[in-house]
Amino acid sequence: MSVHPILGELDPDPLDPAQVVAGEPATADLTLAESPGGETAGLWSCTPGSFTDTEVEESFVVISGRATIGYEDGTVVALRPGTVHRFAGGERTVWTVEEKLLKAYWIAG
């Protein structure tokens, strides 16, 4: 499969309304590959707004947009194009998307 990450069509993947903290963030996803072991690679986007999440084991790179991830311990990570980040899994976070975010991700199985 070949897809242009900026122009590719992502499928709506709505947040649970209980996760939304502010605004009306809308998320979308496009699965590019899945392995028999459960690993998944794809693209994910989110429009401006803020929401809570409990993370899975994931690595990603930001393609476009701006956001921050706030952790329970007060750590804040700024996301900009080119930022690479990794979650070990289980972290409770608050995402604040300032400019529509697009990331390429890999989720462990």
ROTILO-950065 format. One record per residue (C-alpha): x, y, z; residue in one letter; residue number from 0. Coordinates in Angstrom, 1 decimal, always signed. Each point is the difference from the previous one (the first is absolute). Last residue first. Layout:
REM residues N
+--------+--------+--------+------+-----+
:      x :      y :      z : rest :  nr :
+--------+--------+--------+------+-----+
:      X :      Y :      Z :    A : NUM :
...
+--------+--------+--------+------+-----+
***
This chain:
REM residues 109
+--------+--------+--------+------+-----+
:      x :      y :      z : rest :  nr :
+--------+--------+--------+------+-----+
:   +1.3 :   -6.1 :  +19.8 :    G : 108 :
:   +2.1 :   +3.1 :   +0.0 :    A : 107 :
:   -1.5 :   +3.1 :   -1.6 :    I : 106 :
:   +1.9 :   +1.8 :   -2.8 :    W : 105 :
:   -1.0 :   +3.6 :   -0.8 :    Y : 104 :
:   +0.0 :   +2.6 :   -2.8 :    A : 103 :
:   -1.3 :   +3.3 :   +1.3 :    K : 102 :
:   -2.3 :   +2.8 :   -1.2 :    L : 101 :
:   -1.0 :   +2.8 :   +2.4 :    L : 100 :
:   -2.5 :   +2.8 :   -0.9 :    K :  99 :
:   +1.4 :   +3.1 :   +1.8 :    E :  98 :
:   -0.3 :   +0.6 :   +3.8 :    E :  97 :
:   -0.6 :   -3.6 :   +1.1 :    V :  96 :
:   +0.1 :   -0.4 :   +3.8 :    T :  95 :
:   +0.4 :   -3.6 :   +0.9 :    W :  94 :
:   -0.4 :   -0.9 :   +3.7 :    V :  93 :
:   +1.8 :   -3.2 :   +1.1 :    T :  92 :
:   -0.3 :   -3.1 :   +2.1 :    R :  91 :
:   +3.0 :   -2.3 :   -0.7 :    E :  90 :
:   -0.8 :   -3.7 :   -0.2 :    G :  89 :
:   +2.3 :   -0.8 :   -2.9 :    G :  88 :
:   +3.7 :   +0.6 :   -0.5 :    A :  87 :
:   -0.9 :   +3.1 :   -2.1 :    F :  86 :
:   +2.5 :   +1.2 :   -2.6 :    R :  85 :
:   +0.6 :   +3.3 :   -1.7 :    H :  84 :
:   +1.6 :   +1.3 :   -3.3 :    V :  83 :
:   -0.5 :   +3.7 :   -0.8 :    T :  82 :
:   +0.5 :   +0.7 :   -3.7 :    G :  81 :
:   -2.9 :   +2.4 :   -0.3 :    P :  80 :
:   -0.8 :   +1.4 :   +3.5 :    R :  79 :
:   -1.1 :   -1.7 :   +3.2 :    L :  78 :
:   +0.9 :   +1.7 :   +3.3 :    A :  77 :
:   +0.3 :   -2.4 :   +3.0 :    V :  76 :
:   -1.3 :   +1.1 :   +3.4 :    V :  75 :
:   +1.1 :   -1.7 :   +3.2 :    T :  74 :
:   -2.3 :   +0.8 :   +2.9 :    G :  73 :
:   +0.1 :   -3.5 :   +1.6 :    D :  72 :
:   -3.4 :   -0.9 :   -1.5 :    E :  71 :
:   +1.4 :   +0.6 :   -3.5 :    Y :  70 :
:   -0.9 :   +2.8 :   -2.4 :    G :  69 :
:   +0.3 :   -0.5 :   -3.7 :    I :  68 :
:   +0.3 :   +3.1 :   -2.1 :    T :  67 :
:   -1.1 :   +0.8 :   -3.5 :    A :  66 :
:   +1.0 :   +1.5 :   -3.3 :    R :  65 :
:   -0.6 :   -1.1 :   -3.6 :    G :  64 :
:   +1.8 :   -2.2 :   -2.6 :    S :  63 :
:   +1.8 :   -3.2 :   -0.4 :    I :  62 :
:   +0.5 :   -0.9 :   +3.7 :    V :  61 :
:   +1.9 :   -3.2 :   +0.5 :    V :  60 :
:   -1.3 :   -2.9 :   +2.1 :    F :  59 :
:   +0.9 :   -2.8 :   +2.3 :    S :  58 :
:   -2.7 :   -1.9 :   +2.0 :    E :  57 :
:   -0.5 :   -2.3 :   +3.0 :    E :  56 :
:   -3.6 :   +1.0 :   +0.9 :    V :  55 :
:   -1.0 :   +3.3 :   +1.5 :    E :  54 :
:   -2.9 :   +1.0 :   +2.3 :    T :  53 :
:   -1.6 :   +3.1 :   -1.5 :    D :  52 :
:   -1.4 :   +3.3 :   +1.0 :    T :  51 :
:   -1.2 :   +2.6 :   -2.5 :    F :  50 :
:   +0.6 :   +3.6 :   -1.2 :    S :  49 :
:   -1.0 :   +1.8 :   -3.2 :    G :  48 :
:   +1.3 :   +0.7 :   -3.4 :    P :  47 :
:   -0.5 :   -2.7 :   -2.7 :    T :  46 :
:   +1.6 :   -3.4 :   +0.4 :    C :  45 :
:   +1.7 :   -2.3 :   -2.5 :    S :  44 :
:   +1.4 :   -3.5 :   +0.0 :    W :  43 :
:   +2.0 :   -1.9 :   -2.6 :    L :  42 :
:   +0.9 :   -3.7 :   +0.1 :    G :  41 :
:   +2.0 :   -2.9 :   +1.3 :    A :  40 :
:   -1.4 :   -2.8 :   +2.1 :    T :  39 :
:   +1.7 :   -2.9 :   +1.9 :    E :  38 :
:   -2.4 :   -2.7 :   +0.9 :    G :  37 :
:   +2.2 :   -3.1 :   -0.3 :    G :  36 :
:   -1.6 :   -0.9 :   -3.4 :    P :  35 :
:   +1.2 :   +3.4 :   -1.2 :    S :  34 :
:   -2.0 :   +3.0 :   -1.0 :    E :  33 :
:   +0.9 :   +2.6 :   -2.6 :    A :  32 :
:   -1.3 :   +3.4 :   -1.3 :    L :  31 :
:   -2.8 :   +0.6 :   +2.4 :    T :  30 :
:   -1.5 :   +3.4 :   -0.6 :    L :  29 :
:   -1.4 :   +2.0 :   +2.9 :    D :  28 :
:   -2.1 :   +3.0 :   +0.8 :    A :  27 :
:   -0.6 :   +2.2 :   +3.0 :    T :  26 :
:   -2.3 :   +3.0 :   +0.6 :    A :  25 :
:   +0.7 :   +2.3 :   +2.9 :    P :  24 :
:   -3.0 :   +2.1 :   +0.9 :    E :  23 :
:   +1.2 :   +2.6 :   +2.5 :    G :  22 :
:   +1.1 :   -0.8 :   +3.5 :    A :  21 :
:   +0.4 :   -3.1 :   +2.3 :    V :  20 :
:   -1.3 :   -2.7 :   -2.3 :    V :  19 :
:   +0.6 :   -3.5 :   +1.4 :    Q :  18 :
:   -3.6 :   -0.5 :   +1.2 :    A :  17 :
:   -1.2 :   +0.6 :   -3.6 :    P :  16 :
:   +1.8 :   -3.2 :   -1.0 :    D :  15 :
:   +2.2 :   +1.1 :   -2.9 :    L :  14 :
:   -1.2 :   -0.5 :   -3.6 :    P :  13 :
:   +2.0 :   -2.1 :   -2.5 :    D :  12 :
:   -0.8 :   +1.6 :   -3.4 :    P :  11 :
:   +1.9 :   -1.9 :   -2.8 :    D :  10 :
:   +3.0 :   +1.7 :   -1.5 :    L :   9 :
:   +0.3 :   +1.0 :   -3.7 :    E :   8 :
:   +3.5 :   +0.6 :   -1.1 :    G :   7 :
:   +1.0 :   +3.5 :   -1.0 :    L :   6 :
:   +2.6 :   +0.8 :   +2.7 :    I :   5 :
:   +1.3 :   -3.5 :   +0.4 :    P :   4 :
:   +0.1 :   -0.8 :   -3.7 :    H :   3 :
:   -1.0 :   -3.7 :   -0.2 :    V :   2 :
:   +1.5 :   -3.1 :   -1.4 :    S :   1 :
:   -1.2 :   -3.5 :   +0.8 :    M :   0 :
+--------+--------+--------+------+-----+
***
